[in-house]
Structures are given as C-alpha cells and as structure tokens.
Amino acid sequence: MRIFANICVIFVALCHFGFLVLEMFLWDHPIGRELFSMTEQQSAETAILAANQGLYNGFLAVGLFWGLIAKKRDIVIFLLLCVLVAGIFGAVTASQMILFVQALPGAIALVAVFFAWPRSCGLNSQAHM
C-alpha cells in the first residue's frame, strides 16, 4: 500500500511540474492556446499571471518530492491538501475540468498516504527525552 501511495504522490508531483511547463513556458504558444481555448490576444494578456501560477505549481511539485524523500508524512499531507483545495477552488471559479485533472488525483494520493504511511511520532518522541 505504501508503494501505491508513493506512486500516487509522484504522479501528482509530476502533474504539477507539467502545469508549471504549460503555464510558464507554453501559455503564449500555440499548444497552450489550443489547450486552454484562448486567442493570441488572451494568452498574451494573461501570460504573466499564468507564469506566476505555474511557479506555484512548481513549488507544490518540489514540496511533494521533498516530503517523499525526507519521509515526512505531515509535509506530504499538507501539500496534498493544498493541491486538493486549489483544485476545488479552480473547478468552482475557472473550469470543472480542474476537479478531475488536479483535485481528484490529489484526493486519491491524500487518502492513500493517510492510510499507507505510519503516523510519525513527532513531538511524542521528544517528550520522553
């Protein structure tokens, strides 16, 4: 089960690296315009905002990988909650497709991590020192 949870987290992190590429580098490109159904003028006018959004997606991806490598369950859970909230907000405010592309994979990974990773001792182990 832990391997499945880790694969889910890696998938979410890779998706967010993909979002970074789309939003930072391909937004004002024919690929980005076609994918997001924008005109050249729309993509040009919103490219800076999309790049900023892409940078945040990159931070989420890096954080998820960091949490996996450091074996920090709380970090991974926090970042997956961020992914889930952002996905729900995006679905409500921008496009319902975001619910399936971002929120659903985040939710699946969150549930998998919650049940597969043992709860860390955290402060309890320090209290006995």
FIKOLZA-1660 file (N, C-alpha, C; in steps of 0.1 Angstrom, whole numbers, plus 5000, padded with zeros to 4 digits):
% residues 129
   i   px   py   pz ch aa at
   1 5008 4988 5000  A  M  N
   1 5000 5000 5000  A  M CA
   1 5009 5013 5000  A  M  C
   2 5020 5012 5007  A  R  N
   2 5029 5024 5007  A  R CA
   2 5034 5027 4993  A  R  C
   3 5038 5017 4986  A  I  N
   3 5043 5019 4972  A  I CA
   3 5032 5025 4964  A  I  C
   4 5020 5021 4965  A  F  N
   4 5009 5027 4958  A  F CA
   4 5007 5042 4962  A  F  C
   5 5008 5045 4974  A  A  N
   5 5007 5059 4979  A  A CA
   5 5018 5067 4974  A  A  C
   6 5030 5062 4974  A  N  N
   6 5042 5069 4968  A  N CA
   6 5040 5072 4953  A  N  C
   7 5035 5062 4946  A  I  N
   7 5033 5064 4932  A  I CA
   7 5023 5075 4929  A  I  C
   8 5012 5075 4938  A  C  N
   8 5002 5085 4936  A  C CA
   8 5007 5099 4939  A  C  C
   9 5016 5100 4949  A  V  N
   9 5022 5113 4952  A  V CA
   9 5031 5117 4941  A  V  C
  10 5039 5108 4936  A  I  N
  10 5048 5111 4924  A  I CA
  10 5040 5115 4912  A  I  C
  11 5029 5109 4910  A  F  N
  11 5020 5113 4898  A  F CA
  11 5015 5127 4900  A  F  C
  12 5011 5130 4912  A  V  N
  12 5006 5144 4915  A  V CA
  12 5017 5154 4913  A  V  C
  13 5029 5151 4918  A  A  N
  13 5040 5160 4917  A  A CA
  13 5044 5162 4902  A  A  C
  14 5044 5151 4894  A  L  N
  14 5047 5152 4880  A  L CA
  14 5037 5160 4873  A  L  C
  15 5024 5158 4876  A  C  N
  15 5013 5167 4870  A  C CA
  15 5016 5181 4873  A  C  C
  16 5020 5185 4885  A  H  N
  16 5023 5199 4888  A  H CA
  16 5035 5204 4881  A  H  C
  17 5045 5196 4879  A  F  N
  17 5056 5200 4870  A  F CA
  17 5051 5203 4856  A  F  C
  18 5042 5194 4851  A  G  N
  18 5036 5196 4838  A  G CA
  18 5028 5209 4838  A  G  C
  19 5021 5212 4848  A  F  N
  19 5013 5225 4849  A  F CA
  19 5023 5237 4849  A  F  C
  20 5034 5235 4856  A  L  N
  20 5045 5246 4855  A  L CA
  20 5049 5248 4841  A  L  C
  21 5052 5238 4834  A  V  N
  21 5057 5239 4820  A  V CA
  21 5046 5246 4811  A  V  C
  22 5034 5241 4813  A  L  N
  22 5023 5247 4805  A  L CA
  22 5021 5261 4808  A  L  C
  23 5020 5265 4821  A  E  N
  23 5017 5279 4824  A  E CA
  23 5029 5288 4823  A  E  C
  24 5041 5284 4825  A  M  N
  24 5052 5293 4824  A  M CA
  24 5058 5294 4810  A  M  C
  25 5058 5283 4803  A  F  N
  25 5065 5283 4790  A  F CA
  25 5056 5281 4778  A  F  C
  26 5045 5275 4779  A  L  N
  26 5036 5272 4767  A  L CA
  26 5023 5279 4767  A  L  C
  27 5021 5288 4777  A  W  N
  27 5008 5295 4778  A  W CA
  27 5006 5304 4765  A  W  C
  28 5016 5312 4761  A  D  N
  28 5015 5321 4750  A  D CA
  28 5021 5314 4737  A  D  C
  29 5019 5301 4736  A  H  N
  29 5024 5293 4725  A  H CA
  29 5011 5286 4719  A  H  C
  30 5012 5282 4706  A  P  N
  30 5000 5275 4700  A  P CA
  30 4995 5263 4708  A  P  C
  31 5004 5256 4715  A  I  N
  31 5000 5245 4723  A  I CA
  31 4991 5249 4735  A  I  C
  32 4996 5259 4742  A  G  N
  32 4989 5265 4753  A  G CA
  32 4976 5271 4749  A  G  C
  33 4976 5279 4738  A  R  N
  33 4963 5285 4733  A  R CA
  33 4953 5275 4730  A  R  C
  34 4957 5264 4723  A  E  N
  34 4948 5253 4719  A  E CA
  34 4943 5246 4731  A  E  C
  35 4952 5243 4740  A  L  N
  35 4948 5235 4752  A  L CA
  35 4938 5243 4761  A  L  C
  36 4940 5256 4762  A  F  N
  36 4931 5264 4771  A  F CA
  36 4921 5272 4763  A  F  C
  37 4920 5270 4750  A  S  N
  37 4910 5276 4741  A  S CA
  37 4911 5291 4742  A  S  C
  38 4923 5297 4740  A  M  N
  38 4925 5311 4740  A  M CA
  38 4929 5317 4727  A  M  C
  39 4926 5329 4725  A  T  N
  39 4932 5336 4713  A  T CA
  39 4946 5341 4716  A  T  C
  40 4953 5345 4706  A  E  N
  40 4966 5351 4708  A  E CA
  40 4966 5362 4718  A  E  C
  41 4956 5371 4716  A  Q  N
  41 4955 5383 4725  A  Q CA
  41 4952 5378 4740  A  Q  C
  42 4943 5369 4742  A  Q  N
  42 4940 5364 4755  A  Q CA
  42 4953 5358 4762  A  Q  C
  43 4960 5350 4755  A  S  N
  43 4972 5344 4761  A  S CA
  43 4983 5354 4763  A  S  C
  44 4984 5364 4755  A  A  N
  44 4994 5374 4757  A  A CA
  44 4991 5383 4769  A  A  C
  45 4978 5386 4770  A  E  N
  45 4974 5394 4782  A  E CA
  45 4974 5387 4795  A  E  C
  46 4974 5374 4795  A  T  N
  46 4974 5367 4808  A  T CA
  46 4986 5359 4810  A  T  C
  47 4996 5360 4802  A  A  N
  47 5008 5352 4803  A  A CA
  47 5016 5354 4816  A  A  C
  48 5016 5366 4821  A  I  N
  48 5023 5369 4834  A  I CA
  48 5016 5362 4845  A  I  C
  49 5003 5363 4845  A  L  N
  49 4995 5357 4856  A  L CA
  49 4997 5342 4855  A  L  C
  50 4997 5336 4843  A  A  N
  50 4998 5322 4842  A  A CA
  50 5012 5317 4847  A  A  C
  51 5022 5325 4843  A  A  N
  51 5036 5322 4848  A  A CA
  51 5037 5322 4863  A  A  C
  52 5031 5331 4869  A  N  N
  52 5030 5332 4884  A  N CA
  52 5024 5319 4890  A  N  C
  53 5012 5315 4884  A  Q  N
  53 5005 5303 4888  A  Q CA
  53 5014 5291 4885  A  Q  C
  54 5021 5291 4874  A  G  N
  54 5029 5279 4871  A  G CA
  54 5041 5278 4882  A  G  C
  55 5046 5289 4886  A  L  N
  55 5056 5289 4896  A  L CA
  55 5051 5282 4909  A  L  C
  56 5039 5286 4913  A  Y  N
  56 5033 5280 4925  A  Y CA
  56 5031 5265 4923  A  Y  C
  57 5027 5261 4911  A  N  N
  57 5026 5246 4909  A  N CA
  57 5040 5239 4910  A  N  C
  58 5050 5246 4905  A  G  N
  58 5063 5240 4907  A  G CA
  58 5067 5239 4922  A  G  C
  59 5064 5249 4930  A  F  N
  59 5066 5248 4944  A  F CA
  59 5059 5236 4950  A  F  C
  60 5047 5233 4946  A  L  N
  60 5039 5222 4951  A  L CA
  60 5046 5209 4947  A  L  C
  61 5051 5208 4935  A  A  N
  61 5058 5196 4930  A  A CA
  61 5070 5193 4938  A  A  C
  62 5078 5204 4939  A  V  N
  62 5091 5202 4947  A  V CA
  62 5088 5198 4961  A  V  C
  63 5078 5205 4967  A  G  N
  63 5075 5201 4981  A  G CA
  63 5070 5187 4982  A  G  C
  64 5063 5182 4973  A  L  N
  64 5058 5168 4974  A  L CA
  64 5070 5159 4973  A  L  C
  65 5079 5161 4963  A  F  N
  65 5091 5153 4962  A  F CA
  65 5100 5154 4975  A  F  C
  66 5101 5166 4980  A  W  N
  66 5109 5168 4993  A  W CA
  66 5102 5159 5004  A  W  C
  67 5089 5160 5005  A  G  N
  67 5082 5152 5016  A  G CA
  67 5085 5137 5014  A  G  C
  68 5084 5133 5002  A  L  N
  68 5087 5118 4999  A  L CA
  68 5101 5114 5003  A  L  C
  69 5111 5122 4998  A  I  N
  69 5125 5119 5000  A  I CA
  69 5128 5120 5015  A  I  C
  70 5123 5130 5022  A  A  N
  70 5125 5132 5037  A  A CA
  70 5116 5123 5045  A  A  C
  71 5107 5116 5039  A  K  N
  71 5098 5107 5046  A  K CA
  71 5090 5114 5056  A  K  C
  72 5085 5126 5053  A  K  N
  72 5078 5135 5062  A  K CA
  72 5063 5135 5058  A  K  C
  73 5056 5126 5064  A  R  N
  73 5041 5124 5062  A  R CA
  73 5033 5137 5063  A  R  C
  74 5036 5145 5073  A  D  N
  74 5028 5157 5075  A  D CA
  74 5030 5167 5064  A  D  C
  75 5042 5168 5059  A  I  N
  75 5045 5177 5047  A  I CA
  75 5037 5172 5035  A  I  C
  76 5038 5159 5032  A  V  N
  76 5031 5154 5021  A  V CA
  76 5016 5156 5022  A  V  C
  77 5011 5154 5034  A  I  N
  77 4996 5155 5036  A  I CA
  77 4992 5170 5035  A  I  C
  78 5000 5179 5040  A  F  N
  78 4997 5193 5039  A  F CA
  78 4997 5198 5024  A  F  C
  79 5007 5194 5017  A  L  N
  79 5008 5198 5003  A  L CA
  79 4997 5192 4995  A  L  C
  80 4993 5179 4997  A  L  N
  80 4982 5173 4990  A  L CA
  80 4969 5180 4994  A  L  C
  81 4968 5184 5006  A  L  N
  81 4956 5192 5010  A  L CA
  81 4956 5206 5002  A  L  C
  82 4967 5212 5000  A  C  N
  82 4968 5224 4992  A  C CA
  82 4964 5221 4978  A  C  C
  83 4969 5210 4972  A  V  N
  83 4965 5206 4959  A  V CA
  83 4950 5204 4958  A  V  C
  84 4944 5198 4967  A  L  N
  84 4930 5195 4967  A  L CA
  84 4922 5208 4968  A  L  C
  85 4925 5217 4977  A  V  N
  85 4918 5229 4979  A  V CA
  85 4920 5238 4966  A  V  C
  86 4932 5239 4961  A  A  N
  86 4934 5246 4949  A  A CA
  86 4926 5240 4937  A  A  C
  87 4925 5227 4936  A  G  N
  87 4917 5221 4926  A  G CA
  87 4903 5223 4927  A  G  C
  88 4897 5223 4939  A  I  N
  88 4883 5225 4941  A  I CA
  88 4880 5240 4938  A  I  C
  89 4889 5249 4943  A  F  N
  89 4887 5263 4940  A  F CA
  89 4887 5266 4925  A  F  C
  90 4897 5260 4918  A  G  N
  90 4898 5261 4904  A  G CA
  90 4886 5256 4896  A  G  C
  91 4880 5245 4901  A  A  N
  91 4868 5239 4895  A  A CA
  91 4856 5248 4897  A  A  C
  92 4855 5255 4908  A  V  N
  92 4844 5264 4911  A  V CA
  92 4846 5277 4903  A  V  C
  93 4858 5282 4902  A  T  N
  93 4860 5295 4897  A  T CA
  93 4864 5296 4882  A  T  C
  94 4870 5285 4877  A  A  N
  94 4876 5286 4864  A  A CA
  94 4870 5275 4854  A  A  C
  95 4872 5262 4858  A  S  N
  95 4868 5252 4849  A  S CA
  95 4865 5239 4857  A  S  C
  96 4854 5232 4855  A  Q  N
  96 4851 5220 4862  A  Q CA
  96 4861 5209 4859  A  Q  C
  97 4868 5210 4847  A  M  N
  97 4878 5200 4844  A  M CA
  97 4889 5199 4854  A  M  C
  98 4892 5210 4861  A  I  N
  98 4903 5211 4871  A  I CA
  98 4900 5201 4882  A  I  C
  99 4887 5199 4885  A  L  N
  99 4883 5189 4895  A  L CA
  99 4889 5175 4892  A  L  C
 100 4889 5172 4879  A  F  N
 100 4893 5158 4875  A  F CA
 100 4908 5158 4873  A  F  C
 101 4914 5169 4868  A  V  N
 101 4928 5169 4865  A  V CA
 101 4937 5172 4877  A  V  C
 102 4932 5179 4886  A  Q  N
 102 4940 5183 4898  A  Q CA
 102 4935 5178 4911  A  Q  C
 103 4922 5181 4914  A  A  N
 103 4917 5177 4927  A  A CA
 103 4915 5162 4929  A  A  C
 104 4910 5155 4919  A  L  N
 104 4908 5140 4921  A  L CA
 104 4921 5133 4923  A  L  C
 105 4932 5135 4915  A  P  N
 105 4944 5128 4918  A  P CA
 105 4950 5132 4931  A  P  C
 106 4949 5145 4935  A  G  N
 106 4953 5149 4948  A  G CA
 106 4946 5142 4960  A  G  C
 107 4932 5140 4958  A  A  N
 107 4924 5134 4968  A  A CA
 107 4928 5119 4969  A  A  C
 108 4930 5113 4958  A  I  N
 108 4934 5098 4958  A  I CA
 108 4947 5097 4965  A  I  C
 109 4957 5105 4962  A  A  N
 109 4970 5104 4968  A  A CA
 109 4969 5107 4983  A  A  C
 110 4961 5117 4987  A  L  N
 110 4959 5120 5001  A  L CA
 110 4954 5109 5009  A  L  C
 111 4943 5102 5004  A  V  N
 111 4937 5091 5010  A  V CA
 111 4948 5079 5011  A  V  C
 112 4955 5077 5000  A  A  N
 112 4965 5066 5000  A  A CA
 112 4976 5069 5010  A  A  C
 113 4981 5081 5011  A  V  N
 113 4991 5085 5020  A  V CA
 113 4986 5084 5035  A  V  C
 114 4974 5088 5037  A  F  N
 114 4968 5088 5050  A  F CA
 114 4968 5074 5056  A  F  C
 115 4964 5065 5048  A  F  N
 115 4963 5051 5053  A  F CA
 115 4975 5043 5051  A  F  C
 116 4984 5046 5042  A  A  N
 116 4996 5038 5040  A  A CA
 116 5008 5042 5048  A  A  C
 117 5010 5054 5051  A  W  N
 117 5022 5059 5058  A  W CA
 117 5019 5058 5073  A  W  C
 118 5028 5052 5081  A  P  N
 118 5025 5052 5095  A  P CA
 118 5026 5066 5101  A  P  C
 119 5018 5069 5111  A  R  N
 119 5018 5082 5117  A  R CA
 119 5032 5084 5124  A  R  C
 120 5038 5095 5121  A  S  N
 120 5051 5098 5128  A  S CA
 120 5049 5101 5143  A  S  C
 121 5060 5099 5150  A  C  N
 121 5059 5101 5164  A  C CA
 121 5059 5116 5168  A  C  C
 122 5066 5124 5160  A  G  N
 122 5067 5138 5161  A  G CA
 122 5070 5142 5175  A  G  C
 123 5062 5151 5182  A  L  N
 123 5065 5156 5195  A  L CA
 123 5065 5146 5206  A  L  C
 124 5057 5135 5204  A  N  N
 124 5056 5125 5214  A  N CA
 124 5070 5119 5217  A  N  C
 125 5078 5116 5207  A  S  N
 125 5091 5110 5210  A  S CA
 125 5100 5120 5216  A  S  C
 126 5099 5133 5214  A  Q  N
 126 5107 5143 5221  A  Q CA
 126 5103 5145 5235  A  Q  C
 127 5091 5143 5238  A  A  N
 127 5086 5145 5252  A  A CA
 127 5092 5135 5262  A  A  C
 128 5097 5124 5257  A  H  N
 128 5103 5114 5266  A  H CA
 128 5118 5115 5267  A  H  C
 129 5123 5125 5261  A  M  N
 129 5138 5128 5262  A  M CA
 129 5142 5133 5275  A  M  C
% end
